């Protein structure tokens, strides 16, 4: 049976992960949250007090505590470093506010991109991140670039944090998201940008169901060829 690679990119809280998980389940594809991988690397760096001047030490930590994924009885995706469950820890503000500098380190990206490509080689995959269509899976048959206003993305993250019991100031969150957008889109290594052949979709005011329906239709058109 024919399968394809689906790359979903976009800035923080544009709906990438939520949509990607649903699409992967619908098509029975592998789902890979690359953002969680960079958050895991950030978690390790913070836990071991490693700064951005020592990227080799972070790579060594990733070798010592390899990233893996699992699933809870409720169906929630779990993230591990070694045998430690860090699913919720990597969503804390400290990790969120430091993940940009870790993501910008070339040795970290090189290691994680290599791992991402190996996973993608296993078959049909839906992968979300910031450089999937441009760097990780440049040959992906379907590339989607999701965007949304800073206001809307901040509101989404604010609600998520409230549900998880993470203390959050809405105005500060807007500033942090805008700053992360700038860092991610201007970094020297694998900057956040839409691939030339990506379909850009503005999710501001659009329901998850409609975004999923749009991407599903595009995927089905390719599979039917």
Short mmCIF file of the C-alpha atoms (twelve columns), coordinates in Angstrom:
data_MODEL
# 
_entry.id   MODEL 
# 
loop_
_atom_site.group_PDB 
_atom_site.id 
_atom_site.type_symbol 
_atom_site.label_atom_id 
_atom_site.label_alt_id 
_atom_site.label_comp_id 
_atom_site.label_asym_id 
_atom_site.label_seq_id 
_atom_site.Cartn_x 
_atom_site.Cartn_y 
_atom_site.Cartn_z 
_atom_site.pdbx_PDB_model_num 
ATOM 1   C CA . UNK A 1   0.000   0.000  0.000  1 
ATOM 2   C CA . UNK A 2   1.343   3.422  -0.973 1 
ATOM 3   C CA . UNK A 3   2.419   5.754  1.831  1 
ATOM 4   C CA . UNK A 4   3.840   9.264  1.874  1 
ATOM 5   C CA . UNK A 5   5.821   11.617 4.064  1 
ATOM 6   C CA . UNK A 6   3.865   14.556 5.479  1 
ATOM 7   C CA . UNK A 7   5.880   17.504 6.823  1 
ATOM 8   C CA . UNK A 8   4.053   20.042 8.992  1 
ATOM 9   C CA . UNK A 9   6.033   23.135 9.957  1 
ATOM 10  C CA . UNK A 10  5.222   26.398 11.669 1 
ATOM 11  C CA . UNK A 11  5.963   28.636 14.659 1 
ATOM 12  C CA . UNK A 12  5.167   27.889 18.300 1 
ATOM 13  C CA . UNK A 13  1.515   27.044 19.071 1 
ATOM 14  C CA . UNK A 14  0.395   27.167 15.442 1 
ATOM 15  C CA . UNK A 15  -1.370  23.838 15.959 1 
ATOM 16  C CA . UNK A 16  1.303   21.611 14.382 1 
ATOM 17  C CA . UNK A 17  1.471   18.862 16.962 1 
ATOM 18  C CA . UNK A 18  -2.270  18.599 17.571 1 
ATOM 19  C CA . UNK A 19  -3.011  18.366 13.858 1 
ATOM 20  C CA . UNK A 20  -0.075  16.044 13.110 1 
ATOM 21  C CA . UNK A 21  -1.182  13.528 15.761 1 
ATOM 22  C CA . UNK A 22  -4.707  13.381 14.341 1 
ATOM 23  C CA . UNK A 23  -3.475  13.050 10.741 1 
ATOM 24  C CA . UNK A 24  -1.052  10.264 11.705 1 
ATOM 25  C CA . UNK A 25  -3.802  8.331  13.481 1 
ATOM 26  C CA . UNK A 26  -6.192  8.819  10.551 1 
ATOM 27  C CA . UNK A 27  -3.720  7.448  7.991  1 
ATOM 28  C CA . UNK A 28  -2.141  4.932  10.397 1 
ATOM 29  C CA . UNK A 29  1.264   6.592  9.990  1 
ATOM 30  C CA . UNK A 30  4.146   7.073  12.415 1 
ATOM 31  C CA . UNK A 31  3.945   10.427 14.242 1 
ATOM 32  C CA . UNK A 32  7.135   12.179 15.326 1 
ATOM 33  C CA . UNK A 33  7.090   15.333 17.452 1 
ATOM 34  C CA . UNK A 34  10.507  16.819 16.670 1 
ATOM 35  C CA . UNK A 35  9.842   19.757 18.988 1 
ATOM 36  C CA . UNK A 36  9.700   17.326 21.909 1 
ATOM 37  C CA . UNK A 37  13.130  16.056 20.899 1 
ATOM 38  C CA . UNK A 38  14.665  19.532 21.082 1 
ATOM 39  C CA . UNK A 39  12.852  20.135 24.360 1 
ATOM 40  C CA . UNK A 40  14.345  16.888 25.672 1 
ATOM 41  C CA . UNK A 41  17.828  18.092 24.713 1 
ATOM 42  C CA . UNK A 42  17.079  21.400 26.450 1 
ATOM 43  C CA . UNK A 43  15.872  19.577 29.564 1 
ATOM 44  C CA . UNK A 44  19.135  17.626 29.715 1 
ATOM 45  C CA . UNK A 45  21.214  20.775 29.242 1 
ATOM 46  C CA . UNK A 46  19.377  22.560 32.051 1 
ATOM 47  C CA . UNK A 47  19.430  19.567 34.408 1 
ATOM 48  C CA . UNK A 48  23.175  19.192 33.956 1 
ATOM 49  C CA . UNK A 49  23.842  22.952 33.852 1 
ATOM 50  C CA . UNK A 50  25.427  22.881 30.404 1 
ATOM 51  C CA . UNK A 51  25.584  26.191 28.509 1 
ATOM 52  C CA . UNK A 52  25.466  26.924 24.796 1 
ATOM 53  C CA . UNK A 53  29.256  27.199 24.629 1 
ATOM 54  C CA . UNK A 54  29.522  23.433 25.213 1 
ATOM 55  C CA . UNK A 55  27.343  21.761 22.581 1 
ATOM 56  C CA . UNK A 56  29.578  18.654 22.679 1 
ATOM 57  C CA . UNK A 57  28.505  18.067 26.282 1 
ATOM 58  C CA . UNK A 58  24.815  18.180 25.257 1 
ATOM 59  C CA . UNK A 59  25.476  15.692 22.442 1 
ATOM 60  C CA . UNK A 60  27.203  13.441 25.010 1 
ATOM 61  C CA . UNK A 61  24.144  13.710 27.278 1 
ATOM 62  C CA . UNK A 62  21.898  12.670 24.376 1 
ATOM 63  C CA . UNK A 63  24.106  9.604  23.886 1 
ATOM 64  C CA . UNK A 64  24.004  8.836  27.612 1 
ATOM 65  C CA . UNK A 65  20.251  9.442  27.942 1 
ATOM 66  C CA . UNK A 66  18.738  8.598  24.517 1 
ATOM 67  C CA . UNK A 67  15.368  10.094 23.599 1 
ATOM 68  C CA . UNK A 68  12.501  7.669  23.128 1 
ATOM 69  C CA . UNK A 69  8.726   7.802  22.878 1 
ATOM 70  C CA . UNK A 70  5.972   5.731  24.436 1 
ATOM 71  C CA . UNK A 71  2.230   5.856  24.967 1 
ATOM 72  C CA . UNK A 72  0.200   5.954  28.163 1 
ATOM 73  C CA . UNK A 73  -2.868  3.801  28.787 1 
ATOM 74  C CA . UNK A 74  -4.941  6.893  27.946 1 
ATOM 75  C CA . UNK A 75  -3.198  7.235  24.575 1 
ATOM 76  C CA . UNK A 76  -1.021  10.230 25.526 1 
ATOM 77  C CA . UNK A 77  2.384   10.367 23.889 1 
ATOM 78  C CA . UNK A 78  5.146   9.984  26.476 1 
ATOM 79  C CA . UNK A 79  8.697   11.309 26.110 1 
ATOM 80  C CA . UNK A 80  11.698  9.755  27.850 1 
ATOM 81  C CA . UNK A 81  15.406  10.484 28.231 1 
ATOM 82  C CA . UNK A 82  16.970  7.212  29.254 1 
ATOM 83  C CA . UNK A 83  14.329  5.666  31.509 1 
ATOM 84  C CA . UNK A 84  13.044  8.982  32.905 1 
ATOM 85  C CA . UNK A 85  9.584   10.203 31.858 1 
ATOM 86  C CA . UNK A 86  9.916   13.907 31.007 1 
ATOM 87  C CA . UNK A 87  6.601   14.304 29.154 1 
ATOM 88  C CA . UNK A 88  5.366   17.105 31.384 1 
ATOM 89  C CA . UNK A 89  8.732   18.470 32.514 1 
ATOM 90  C CA . UNK A 90  9.645   19.541 28.952 1 
ATOM 91  C CA . UNK A 91  6.535   21.757 28.800 1 
ATOM 92  C CA . UNK A 92  7.577   23.825 31.813 1 
ATOM 93  C CA . UNK A 93  8.397   27.511 31.206 1 
ATOM 94  C CA . UNK A 94  12.110  27.051 31.907 1 
ATOM 95  C CA . UNK A 95  12.460  24.583 29.039 1 
ATOM 96  C CA . UNK A 96  10.197  26.620 26.749 1 
ATOM 97  C CA . UNK A 97  12.270  29.762 27.299 1 
ATOM 98  C CA . UNK A 98  15.585  28.003 26.584 1 
ATOM 99  C CA . UNK A 99  14.749  25.645 23.732 1 
ATOM 100 C CA . UNK A 100 15.557  28.229 21.021 1 
ATOM 101 C CA . UNK A 101 19.265  28.454 21.869 1 
ATOM 102 C CA . UNK A 102 19.595  24.684 22.145 1 
ATOM 103 C CA . UNK A 103 17.790  24.252 18.803 1 
ATOM 104 C CA . UNK A 104 20.192  26.714 17.184 1 
ATOM 105 C CA . UNK A 105 23.290  24.620 17.997 1 
ATOM 106 C CA . UNK A 106 24.476  22.890 14.824 1 
ATOM 107 C CA . UNK A 107 25.794  19.688 16.508 1 
ATOM 108 C CA . UNK A 108 22.442  19.192 18.281 1 
ATOM 109 C CA . UNK A 109 20.458  19.675 15.085 1 
ATOM 110 C CA . UNK A 110 22.780  17.377 13.156 1 
ATOM 111 C CA . UNK A 111 22.343  14.580 15.697 1 
ATOM 112 C CA . UNK A 112 18.565  14.911 15.988 1 
ATOM 113 C CA . UNK A 113 17.966  15.384 12.244 1 
ATOM 114 C CA . UNK A 114 19.891  12.165 11.592 1 
ATOM 115 C CA . UNK A 115 17.656  10.359 14.099 1 
ATOM 116 C CA . UNK A 116 14.515  11.905 12.587 1 
ATOM 117 C CA . UNK A 117 15.473  10.744 9.078  1 
ATOM 118 C CA . UNK A 118 16.125  7.197  10.320 1 
ATOM 119 C CA . UNK A 119 12.663  7.078  11.888 1 
ATOM 120 C CA . UNK A 120 11.079  8.515  8.705  1 
ATOM 121 C CA . UNK A 121 12.704  5.761  6.623  1 
ATOM 122 C CA . UNK A 122 10.494  3.196  8.390  1 
ATOM 123 C CA . UNK A 123 7.420   4.118  6.312  1 
ATOM 124 C CA . UNK A 124 4.518   6.551  6.148  1 
ATOM 125 C CA . UNK A 125 5.184   9.387  8.578  1 
ATOM 126 C CA . UNK A 126 3.777   12.679 9.811  1 
ATOM 127 C CA . UNK A 127 6.492   14.866 11.266 1 
ATOM 128 C CA . UNK A 128 6.067   18.350 12.695 1 
ATOM 129 C CA . UNK A 129 8.627   20.986 13.584 1 
ATOM 130 C CA . UNK A 130 10.241  24.091 12.146 1 
ATOM 131 C CA . UNK A 131 12.559  22.724 9.454  1 
ATOM 132 C CA . UNK A 132 10.935  19.455 8.398  1 
ATOM 133 C CA . UNK A 133 10.033  20.483 4.853  1 
ATOM 134 C CA . UNK A 134 13.236  22.448 4.294  1 
ATOM 135 C CA . UNK A 135 15.899  20.287 5.979  1 
ATOM 136 C CA . UNK A 136 14.729  17.021 7.552  1 
ATOM 137 C CA . UNK A 137 12.413  15.713 4.807  1 
ATOM 138 C CA . UNK A 138 13.050  17.903 1.743  1 
ATOM 139 C CA . UNK A 139 11.571  15.183 -0.503 1 
ATOM 140 C CA . UNK A 140 8.310   14.897 1.476  1 
ATOM 141 C CA . UNK A 141 5.329   14.515 -0.854 1 
ATOM 142 C CA . UNK A 142 3.178   16.892 1.219  1 
ATOM 143 C CA . UNK A 143 4.525   19.960 3.004  1 
ATOM 144 C CA . UNK A 144 2.273   22.171 5.110  1 
ATOM 145 C CA . UNK A 145 3.305   25.416 6.827  1 
ATOM 146 C CA . UNK A 146 0.856   26.460 9.539  1 
ATOM 147 C CA . UNK A 147 0.724   30.044 10.791 1 
ATOM 148 C CA . UNK A 148 -1.507  32.010 13.195 1 
ATOM 149 C CA . UNK A 149 -1.451  35.417 14.874 1 
ATOM 150 C CA . UNK A 150 0.714   35.878 17.971 1 
ATOM 151 C CA . UNK A 151 -2.429  36.771 19.954 1 
ATOM 152 C CA . UNK A 152 -4.166  33.522 19.033 1 
ATOM 153 C CA . UNK A 153 -1.101  31.360 19.575 1 
ATOM 154 C CA . UNK A 154 -0.504  32.940 22.978 1 
ATOM 155 C CA . UNK A 155 -4.114  32.246 23.943 1 
ATOM 156 C CA . UNK A 156 -3.748  28.591 22.910 1 
ATOM 157 C CA . UNK A 157 -0.573  28.156 24.964 1 
ATOM 158 C CA . UNK A 158 -2.133  30.045 27.892 1 
ATOM 159 C CA . UNK A 159 -5.096  27.642 27.969 1 
ATOM 160 C CA . UNK A 160 -2.793  24.609 27.681 1 
ATOM 161 C CA . UNK A 161 -0.671  25.840 30.586 1 
ATOM 162 C CA . UNK A 162 -3.741  26.528 32.710 1 
ATOM 163 C CA . UNK A 163 -4.974  22.966 32.123 1 
ATOM 164 C CA . UNK A 164 -1.557  21.616 33.136 1 
ATOM 165 C CA . UNK A 165 -1.345  23.868 36.202 1 
ATOM 166 C CA . UNK A 166 1.619   25.858 34.860 1 
ATOM 167 C CA . UNK A 167 1.520   29.478 36.164 1 
ATOM 168 C CA . UNK A 168 1.465   31.813 33.136 1 
ATOM 169 C CA . UNK A 169 1.088   35.541 32.529 1 
ATOM 170 C CA . UNK A 170 -0.744  36.109 29.220 1 
ATOM 171 C CA . UNK A 171 0.987   39.371 28.231 1 
ATOM 172 C CA . UNK A 172 4.402   37.964 29.032 1 
ATOM 173 C CA . UNK A 173 3.517   34.845 27.050 1 
ATOM 174 C CA . UNK A 174 2.770   36.971 23.967 1 
ATOM 175 C CA . UNK A 175 6.165   38.630 24.295 1 
ATOM 176 C CA . UNK A 176 7.920   35.269 24.692 1 
ATOM 177 C CA . UNK A 177 6.199   33.799 21.625 1 
ATOM 178 C CA . UNK A 178 7.073   36.848 19.498 1 
ATOM 179 C CA . UNK A 179 10.689  36.637 20.697 1 
ATOM 180 C CA . UNK A 180 10.858  32.917 19.934 1 
ATOM 181 C CA . UNK A 181 9.462   33.574 16.441 1 
ATOM 182 C CA . UNK A 182 12.292  36.032 15.869 1 
ATOM 183 C CA . UNK A 183 14.977  33.689 17.224 1 
ATOM 184 C CA . UNK A 184 13.704  30.697 15.258 1 
ATOM 185 C CA . UNK A 185 13.361  32.567 11.962 1 
ATOM 186 C CA . UNK A 186 16.717  34.363 12.147 1 
ATOM 187 C CA . UNK A 187 18.997  31.600 13.441 1 
ATOM 188 C CA . UNK A 188 21.887  30.646 11.183 1 
ATOM 189 C CA . UNK A 189 21.195  26.901 11.234 1 
ATOM 190 C CA . UNK A 190 17.892  25.596 9.804  1 
ATOM 191 C CA . UNK A 191 15.809  28.749 10.319 1 
ATOM 192 C CA . UNK A 192 12.035  28.586 10.566 1 
ATOM 193 C CA . UNK A 193 10.633  29.174 7.083  1 
ATOM 194 C CA . UNK A 194 8.222   27.628 4.639  1 
ATOM 195 C CA . UNK A 195 9.684   25.352 1.976  1 
ATOM 196 C CA . UNK A 196 9.280   26.676 -1.572 1 
ATOM 197 C CA . UNK A 197 6.779   23.916 -2.337 1 
ATOM 198 C CA . UNK A 198 4.898   24.077 0.981  1 
ATOM 199 C CA . UNK A 199 1.231   25.002 1.297  1 
ATOM 200 C CA . UNK A 200 0.838   27.827 3.826  1 
ATOM 201 C CA . UNK A 201 -2.348  27.676 5.921  1 
ATOM 202 C CA . UNK A 202 -3.385  30.420 8.373  1 
ATOM 203 C CA . UNK A 203 -5.101  28.733 11.323 1 
ATOM 204 C CA . UNK A 204 -6.209  31.961 13.016 1 
ATOM 205 C CA . UNK A 205 -9.870  31.451 13.873 1 
ATOM 206 C CA . UNK A 206 -9.912  28.048 12.151 1 
ATOM 207 C CA . UNK A 207 -10.949 24.924 14.069 1 
ATOM 208 C CA . UNK A 208 -8.637  21.926 14.397 1 
ATOM 209 C CA . UNK A 209 -11.238 19.852 12.529 1 
ATOM 210 C CA . UNK A 210 -11.091 22.146 9.495  1 
ATOM 211 C CA . UNK A 211 -7.291  22.168 9.454  1 
ATOM 212 C CA . UNK A 212 -7.260  18.356 9.634  1 
ATOM 213 C CA . UNK A 213 -9.843  18.129 6.850  1 
ATOM 214 C CA . UNK A 214 -7.750  20.421 4.627  1 
ATOM 215 C CA . UNK A 215 -4.520  18.464 5.119  1 
ATOM 216 C CA . UNK A 216 -6.302  15.115 4.799  1 
ATOM 217 C CA . UNK A 217 -7.773  16.149 1.464  1 
ATOM 218 C CA . UNK A 218 -4.346  17.184 0.159  1 
ATOM 219 C CA . UNK A 219 -2.820  13.877 1.331  1 
ATOM 220 C CA . UNK A 220 -5.617  11.828 -0.258 1 
ATOM 221 C CA . UNK A 221 -5.162  13.667 -3.561 1 
ATOM 222 C CA . UNK A 222 -1.494  12.611 -3.596 1 
ATOM 223 C CA . UNK A 223 -2.269  9.021  -2.568 1 
ATOM 224 C CA . UNK A 224 -4.917  8.712  -5.301 1 
ATOM 225 C CA . UNK A 225 -2.502  9.659  -8.070 1 
# 
